[in-house]
Amino acid sequence: MAKRPAYRIIYNLQRSILITAYLIAAIALSLLLIRLVQAIFPNQLYPLLAAILLYLVVVVVFGAFIYYVSFIPFNLGAGFDPVKNDVASGKIRDMEGLAARICEFNCRFFDFSFLDISHCVIQLENDVPYAHQHIEELEKILIGLNMPEAGKQLDGIARAGKISIGDTHYQLYILPICFEDRFLGTMALFTRNRIGYFFRLFLMAYEEDYLDDLLMLMLNMNAGRKGESPAQA
């Protein structure tokens, strides 16, 4: 059955309205700014040009932020859906495959100036680290940090420091993964830039809405194949 495009149409309409409203407000404020600068500095060109340039920078920065905020939620759900489908269809049958797929998705999807994930590693409790690509230097650092134990001490995502591999510098963030009250493990995120407070909250919501239940499902599926109870997984 073909997917109905109604939800996507509504989303695109809402997004278009938001962006249009922002542009109208930006233009209206620019006219007020021009009048204000001309009133303060009559017949002077340089203060007017400086004010306009500064205002354009602010408009572009806030516009980019609004673009990302409006882009991510719907497209995240649509982009992550193939991962869930592959688990449901049996194409992904073990934790290694699921963790690698999640890490690959994270690095591919979160490629924004405000939120750029360059490398990702998932390590569940009493398990080995999993990633879609292996970078030995980074994985040695994570082993030294003892990710699962570090994650148990956290209530949410936390910056663990700055990591340098050759000429490349990463910010390391540790995100604990919990299903209800059960601690499952941690996800290490390596980014080129620091993650702002708003996007840290977003990543915590991403873990809660997309990752924890899927990882818990895979644990239970693997336990069922081994003849164990879900509590033993």
Backbone torsions as a table, in degrees:
resi	resn	phi	psi	omega
1	MET	NA	130.9	-179.5
2	ALA	-70.1	143.3	179.6
3	LYS	-73.6	137.3	179.1
4	ARG	-75.7	134.8	-177.2
5	PRO	-86.7	7.2	-172.5
6	ALA	-59.1	-45.1	-177.3
7	TYR	-64.3	-40.4	178.7
8	ARG	-65.4	-38.0	178.6
9	ILE	-63.6	-44.2	179.3
10	ILE	-63.0	-43.1	179.5
11	TYR	-61.6	-47.1	-179.6
12	ASN	-63.3	-36.8	178.1
13	LEU	-65.7	-45.9	178.4
14	GLN	-60.3	-42.3	-178.5
15	ARG	-66.7	-40.2	178.4
16	SER	-64.3	-40.8	178.4
17	ILE	-63.5	-43.1	-179.9
18	LEU	-61.9	-47.1	-178.3
19	ILE	-66.9	-39.7	178.4
20	THR	-63.4	-43.6	178.8
21	ALA	-62.3	-39.3	179.1
22	TYR	-64.8	-42.9	179.9
23	LEU	-64.7	-41.6	178.7
24	ILE	-62.7	-44.5	179.0
25	ALA	-63.8	-39.7	-179.8
26	ALA	-64.7	-41.2	179.3
27	ILE	-66.6	-43.0	180.0
28	ALA	-62.3	-43.3	179.2
29	LEU	-67.2	-32.8	178.7
30	SER	-65.3	-37.9	177.7
31	LEU	-65.4	-40.7	176.7
32	LEU	-64.6	-39.5	179.3
33	LEU	-63.5	-42.6	179.7
34	ILE	-61.5	-44.4	179.0
35	ARG	-63.6	-39.8	-179.3
36	LEU	-65.4	-45.6	-179.4
37	VAL	-65.1	-40.6	178.7
38	GLN	-65.5	-31.9	178.3
39	ALA	-72.1	-36.3	-179.0
40	ILE	-79.7	-40.3	-179.1
41	PHE	-122.2	75.7	-177.8
42	PRO	-65.7	138.0	175.6
43	ASN	60.1	28.4	177.1
44	GLN	-121.0	123.4	-174.0
45	LEU	-83.0	-40.6	-172.9
46	TYR	-64.4	-44.5	175.9
47	PRO	-59.8	-36.2	179.3
48	LEU	-66.5	-44.6	179.3
49	LEU	-64.0	-41.2	179.7
50	ALA	-63.4	-42.3	179.8
51	ALA	-65.2	-41.1	-179.7
52	ILE	-65.7	-43.4	179.5
53	LEU	-63.0	-44.3	178.5
54	LEU	-62.8	-40.8	179.7
55	TYR	-65.2	-39.6	178.8
56	LEU	-62.8	-39.1	177.8
57	VAL	-61.7	-45.5	179.5
58	VAL	-62.5	-43.0	-179.7
59	VAL	-62.8	-42.1	-179.3
60	VAL	-66.1	-43.8	-179.0
61	VAL	-63.3	-49.4	179.8
62	PHE	-67.9	-34.0	176.9
63	GLY	-63.9	-41.5	177.5
64	ALA	-63.9	-40.1	178.7
65	PHE	-62.5	-45.5	178.8
66	ILE	-63.4	-38.1	178.9
67	TYR	-60.8	-47.6	-179.0
68	TYR	-66.2	-43.4	-178.1
69	VAL	-62.5	-37.2	179.8
70	SER	-81.3	-22.9	-176.9
71	PHE	-82.2	-41.6	-167.2
72	ILE	-65.0	-50.9	-169.3
73	PRO	-56.7	-53.0	-177.6
74	PHE	-67.3	-46.3	-176.9
75	ASN	-68.9	-26.2	174.6
76	LEU	-64.5	-46.7	179.1
77	GLY	-61.9	-43.9	180.0
78	ALA	-67.5	-37.7	-178.8
79	GLY	-72.9	-32.6	-177.7
80	PHE	-83.2	-15.6	-176.6
81	ASP	-57.4	-40.8	177.6
82	PRO	-60.5	-30.6	177.3
83	VAL	-64.8	-46.9	178.7
84	LYS	-64.4	-37.9	179.3
85	ASN	-63.7	-39.4	-179.5
86	ASP	-68.8	-30.9	174.4
87	VAL	-69.5	-45.0	-178.3
88	ALA	-65.2	-35.8	-177.7
89	SER	-82.0	-12.4	-179.8
90	GLY	92.9	2.7	177.3
91	LYS	-66.2	-35.0	173.2
92	ILE	-103.2	117.9	-171.2
93	ARG	-120.4	-5.1	-179.2
94	ASP	-142.4	169.0	-175.9
95	MET	-67.1	-35.1	179.3
96	GLU	-61.1	-45.0	179.6
97	GLY	-66.2	-39.9	-179.4
98	LEU	-68.0	-46.3	-179.2
99	ALA	-62.8	-41.6	178.8
100	ALA	-64.0	-38.7	179.9
101	ARG	-67.6	-40.7	178.1
102	ILE	-64.0	-43.7	179.8
103	CYS	-63.2	-41.6	178.4
104	GLU	-62.8	-41.7	178.5
105	PHE	-63.6	-44.3	-179.4
106	ASN	-57.5	-46.5	-177.4
107	CYS	-69.7	-31.3	-179.2
108	ARG	-80.0	-40.9	-174.3
109	PHE	-81.2	-47.1	-175.5
110	PHE	-84.8	75.8	-177.7
111	ASP	-125.7	57.3	-177.9
112	PHE	-115.9	161.4	179.5
113	SER	-65.1	-32.1	179.3
114	PHE	-84.2	-20.5	-174.9
115	LEU	-151.0	93.2	-175.8
116	ASP	-120.9	105.6	179.1
117	ILE	-94.3	115.7	-178.1
118	SER	-92.4	-30.7	-178.7
119	HIS	-151.7	150.5	-174.9
120	CYS	-144.3	140.7	176.8
121	VAL	-137.1	132.2	176.0
122	ILE	-113.2	130.8	176.4
123	GLN	-134.4	115.6	176.4
124	LEU	-83.6	164.9	-178.9
125	GLU	-63.5	135.7	-179.9
126	ASN	59.9	35.7	179.8
127	ASP	-141.7	174.0	-179.2
128	VAL	-92.1	162.0	177.1
129	PRO	-70.5	143.4	176.9
130	TYR	-123.8	142.6	176.8
131	ALA	-154.1	163.0	179.2
132	HIS	-84.1	-17.8	172.3
133	GLN	-143.9	140.2	-173.5
134	HIS	-99.3	122.7	173.3
135	ILE	-117.7	105.9	-169.2
136	GLU	-57.6	-41.2	-177.3
137	GLU	-62.9	-42.5	-179.4
138	LEU	-67.9	-40.2	-178.2
139	GLU	-68.0	-32.9	175.2
140	LYS	-64.3	-38.9	178.2
141	ILE	-63.2	-42.2	-178.7
142	LEU	-67.1	-37.6	176.9
143	ILE	-62.3	-39.8	177.8
144	GLY	-65.7	-31.6	179.7
145	LEU	-77.9	-18.3	-175.8
146	ASN	55.4	69.1	-171.6
147	MET	-51.1	-50.3	-177.7
148	PRO	-58.5	-41.1	179.3
149	GLU	-66.9	-38.0	177.6
150	ALA	-65.4	-39.5	-179.2
151	GLY	-66.0	-31.5	179.8
152	LYS	-63.4	-24.8	-176.9
153	GLN	-87.0	-3.1	-173.2
154	LEU	-105.9	146.6	173.1
155	ASP	-96.6	-12.0	-179.2
156	GLY	-168.3	-170.8	-177.6
157	ILE	-64.2	142.6	-179.1
158	ALA	-143.6	144.9	176.1
159	ARG	-80.0	129.2	-176.7
160	ALA	-104.5	2.1	176.9
161	GLY	128.9	-174.1	-179.6
162	LYS	-111.0	131.2	-176.8
163	ILE	-116.0	135.2	178.5
164	SER	-119.3	126.5	174.6
165	ILE	-122.1	101.7	-174.5
166	GLY	65.4	-124.6	178.9
167	ASP	-93.7	2.5	-177.7
168	THR	-101.0	131.8	-178.7
169	HIS	-115.1	134.6	-180.0
170	TYR	-123.9	148.0	165.9
171	GLN	-94.4	129.5	-178.3
172	LEU	-102.5	126.6	176.7
173	TYR	-121.7	139.4	178.2
174	ILE	-111.2	124.8	-179.9
175	LEU	-118.9	111.9	177.9
176	PRO	-69.8	144.7	178.2
177	ILE	-114.3	119.0	-177.4
178	CYS	-131.0	139.8	172.9
179	PHE	-109.2	109.7	-171.9
180	GLU	54.9	-117.2	-179.3
181	ASP	-98.3	4.0	-176.6
182	ARG	-96.6	124.9	176.2
183	PHE	-78.9	124.3	-178.8
184	LEU	-98.8	-40.0	-177.3
185	GLY	166.1	-156.1	-177.2
186	THR	-138.0	158.5	173.7
187	MET	-124.8	123.4	177.7
188	ALA	-96.0	130.4	-179.2
189	LEU	-118.8	126.5	177.7
190	PHE	-107.5	120.1	-178.1
191	THR	-123.7	155.3	177.6
192	ARG	-76.7	-32.8	-177.8
193	ASN	-119.8	159.8	176.1
194	ARG	-67.4	146.2	179.9
195	ILE	-93.2	126.7	179.8
196	GLY	-69.4	165.6	-175.6
197	TYR	-58.8	-43.4	-178.2
198	PHE	-60.5	-44.6	-177.4
199	PHE	-76.4	-21.7	170.6
200	ARG	-65.2	-43.9	176.8
201	LEU	-61.0	-38.0	179.5
202	PHE	-64.3	-42.5	179.3
203	LEU	-64.8	-34.8	176.3
204	MET	-66.1	-39.0	176.4
205	ALA	-67.8	-36.5	177.2
206	TYR	-61.3	-43.6	177.4
207	GLU	-61.6	-43.2	-175.9
208	GLU	-72.8	-36.8	-174.0
209	ASP	-88.6	-23.8	-172.7
210	TYR	-122.4	-36.7	-166.6
211	LEU	-95.3	-46.5	-169.5
212	ASP	-61.8	-45.1	-177.7
213	ASP	-69.9	-32.8	179.5
214	LEU	-70.1	-41.0	177.2
215	LEU	-67.1	-38.7	177.9
216	MET	-64.8	-39.4	177.0
217	LEU	-60.3	-43.8	-179.8
218	MET	-65.8	-38.7	176.3
219	LEU	-59.8	-43.8	-179.9
220	ASN	-68.8	-37.3	177.8
221	MET	-63.9	-44.1	178.9
222	ASN	-66.4	-37.2	178.0
223	ALA	-64.6	-38.3	178.6
224	GLY	-64.2	-37.5	178.7
225	ARG	-67.3	-31.4	-179.6
226	LYS	-87.0	-4.1	-179.0
227	GLY	80.3	17.2	178.5
228	GLU	-94.2	163.8	173.2
229	SER	-83.1	154.5	178.8
230	PRO	-55.6	-31.9	-179.0
231	ALA	-66.6	-23.4	-179.5
232	GLN	-87.2	-9.8	-174.6
233	ALA	-65.4	NA	NA
